[in-house]
Amino acid sequence: MILAKFFDVICVTETWLNDAVFSNEVLPPNFTIYRRDRGSRGGGVLCAISVSIPSKLYYVSSTVELIVIELIFSPSLFLCLAYIPPNCSTLYLQDFIVCISSLPAHSNLIILGDFNLTDVNWDSFYATTPSTVYLCDVLVSLNLSQLVHVPTHQKGNVLDLVFTNVADKILNLNVDSSACSSMSDHYLISF
């Protein structure tokens, strides 16, 4: 993967990986790779951390496509990568909310991924369904800001999101539509 040359942390959603694909086939060996494969067609998440950054798997969900990696700095940073499928069930979204609600209190957080929640206005955290209203309430209670305010998908939707309580440390957030390829209809987000 050419992107491995430029980034210390790479997060990918909708990997479509399964047990037949080994992590060393995806990225070069200078990355520690954390995965949560779906186990069936589609979905999945992958987080690759440069071996120069101390990290460890903090949590992998058994019910939702979500992994949490602890980047061992002082203080630690918890990186949570999620894939919320389109039209997911209320139970799926509730399980996701339970996962992010159980992250260490007052920790530095970045929660990112493909959320596919088109009923939410992420600028105002206004939602129209009970489960997405509850999700917005939880994100606000965690004191998280959402940093992506432009479309991240070819159809003009803001689906790929970055929530954090350390926004002042995230520099040069960029959504690059030119990085879209035949492999994906989503744009590259970098920071």
N, C-alpha and C positions, 0 to 999 in steps of 0.2 A: 504494500500500500504506500503510494507516494507521499501521502499526508504524514506518515511516520517520520519523515525527514524534518518536519517543521514544528511538531507539537510534542510537548512533554506529557500531555494527557489527551487521550482520544476517547470520546464517548459515542457509541453508535447504537441506534435503535433499529428495530425491524431487521435484525441481522440474518434471520432465516437459518441460523446455525443449528446443528444437532450434534449428537455424540459421534457421528462419523467424521466430523471436521475437527481436527486438532488445533488448539490455539496457536501453535507455532506455524501453522499453515496460513494464518490470517495476518500476522504482523511479525517483524523481525524479533530476535531474541533479546533485544535491549528494552523490552517492555514486559511488565508483569501484567498478565491478562486475567480479568475477572469477567465471568459470564453468567447469565441466567438465560438458558435456552428455553424455548417454549416446549419442545418435545414433539411438536407437530408442525404442520406447514405454517410458515410465517412467523412474525413476532420475534421476540428475543432482544436482549440487551447485552452490550459488551463495553467494558471500560478497560482501557489500556493505559497503564501508568509507567512512565520511564523508570527504569531501575535506579536512576539517580535520585528518585524521590521515595523515601521510606513510606510504605503503605501496607495496609492489611485489610482483609475482608472483614467488615464489621457485621454485615447481615445480608442474607439472601432470602427473599420471600419464596415460600412454597406455593402461594396462592395468586400472586400477581407478578408481572414481569418487572422486577425491581431488584437492584443491588445497592448496597451502601458500602462505600470504601472509606476507610479512615486514612487520610494523608497525615502522616505523623510529623507535624510541625510543632512549634510552641507558640500558641496553643494548636491543638489538632484541628483539622478541617474535615468535616464529613461531607462526602460527595455522594449524592443519591441520584441514581440514574433509573428512569422509569419509562415504560411504554404502556400507555393507556389506549387500548384498541378502540376504533370507532364503535359507537353504539354499545359500549360495554355495559354490563349489568350493574345495577345499584350495589349488589354485593361486592363486585370487583372493586368499585370505587370506594366502598366502605373499607375493604381490606387494605387498599392503598392508604387511606386516611389513617387507619390504625398503625400502619408501618411508619409513616412519617411522624405521627404523634408520639411514637415511642423512641424517637431519637433523643440523645442526651440533652437535657434541658440546658439552655444558655450556651450551647455549642455553636461554633461557626459552621454554617450550613450553606451548601449549594445543592439545590434540587433541580434537576434538569431532565429533559426528555421530550418525547412526542406525546402530547396530551390528548389530541383529538377531541377536545371539548369545545365544540363550536357554539354552544349556548352561553359561553362566558365572555364578558367583556373584561379582558385582563388589565386594561388601564384603570378601571374602577372597581374590579373584583365583583361585578354585578353578574349574577347567574339567575337562571330561570327554573331550574329543577331542584327539588329538595336536596338531592345528593350533591349537586355542584354548589349549591348555596352553602352546604355544610363544609365542603372542601375549601371554599373561599374563606369561610369563617376560621377554619383551622390554620390556613396559611397566614391570615392576618394575625391570629393569636400567637403564631411563631415569629411575628415581627419580620416577615419576609416581603421583599419587594420583587416585582416581576420586571425583568429588564428588557424583554424583547417586545418591541412595539411596531414592528413592520411585518408584512407577510413572510412566512417561512415555507410556503408551499406554492406550487405552480398555479393552483386555483385561487390564490389570493388570501388564504386563511392564515391566521397566526396559530399554528399548532405546536411548534417546537418552542419550549419555554425555558427560562432560567430564573429560578427563584433563589433569593439569597438574603441573609442578614449581614453580609459583609460587602455590600454594593460598592463601598468606597475603595475596595481592594481589586475590583474587577475593572480592568482597563481595556479600552479599545474594543468594545463589543461590536462585532460586525456580522451582518447577515449577507452572505455572498450568493446571489442567484446565479452567477456565472459558473459556480462549482456544481450546479445541478447537472446530472448526466443521465445516460440511459439506465443507470442502476437505481436512480431515485428521483422522485418528484418533489423532494424536499431540498431546501437550501442549506448550505454550510453555515453554521454559527461558530464564530471563533472569538476568543478573548484571551 
